[in-house]
Amino acid sequence: MHLQVFPPDPKLAHLFMHILLVEPEPAGTHLPAGLSPSVMLFVRGAAQVEQGDGSLLSAYRFFLRGPYLTPMRVVYEPGTVALSVCFRPGMLPRGMGVSVGEIFSNYLPMQALLAPASVATFLAGIDAAHTRDEYVGLFQDFLLTQLDLSQKKSMGAAFMDAHQKLFFPLIDLALHFGIGRRQLERRVRDTYGVPLRDVRRIVRFGLSLPHILGQAAARGDLTRIAQDAGYYDQAHMHREYVEMAGISPLNLLQKIAGDDPAYWLYRLSQTDFRNLFLPVE
């Protein structure tokens, strides 16, 4: 298996996190819940997403994936090469004119969002390319020509700037932004597609993960990690990990220490994980 992380073009950096190129093993990959919409491309090969009844649904080749609050299992064809990049909070409507609510827990093919002829030309160029640098270069060039690059302030960016206040009581958080509680809750839902309660759940999960990745933690560290990430206690973290990742923190540590290819995402370095998925320090 090969993976590589690329920084976004400076003109795209206000819209996107870093870009991930991965050549996954054909075995299924377990992906956790996530708040960030993302652009996904299969340079080579294809994938299927396991549904609740165990059936497999074929993914589009080039698509926009919305936020989702449950873990998923993805099965890749042998030889698959995939590119993906996450939008920064609140930047999807700015860049593509698509609301988060439209794609929450959903997928939309790029041909339905952008000019089909431009998408077809781009995919033909990808098919003619041969190197990883070429794939990433063409991918970024396409985004540069197709998206709105104007730098507008977003609620998502403001919310992430104040992430240390995220777990304040609702009335204190509303006072910080100078708006009413209902208006704050409405803006959070418009930005993330979910209520504040679920934003807090995902943020706790995301803040705790870097401390577990790459076998950086031992079993005895879980209580400290739970407290540092904003969980009430280790039992609270256990429950939300099962909901968000489909596995408990302790079992996840065991998977990371093993060689199960389905959990490759959790073996990323802390730096790569933050650059790819966490818009806050």
Secondary structure, 3 states (H helix, E strand, C coil): CEEEEECCCCCCCCCEEEEEEEECCCCCEEECCECCCEEEEEEECCEEEECCCCCEEECCCEEEECCECCCEEEEECCCCEEEEEEECCCCHHHHHCCCHHHHCCCEEEHHHCCCHHHHHHHHHHHHHCCCHHHHHHHHHHHHHHHCCCCCCCCHHHHHHHCHHHCCCCHHHHHHHHCCCHHHHHHHHHHHHCCCHHHHHHHHHHHHHHHHCHHHCCCHHHHHHHHHHHCCCCHHHHHHHHHHHHCCCHHHHHHHHHCCCHHHHHHHCCHHHHHHHHCCCC
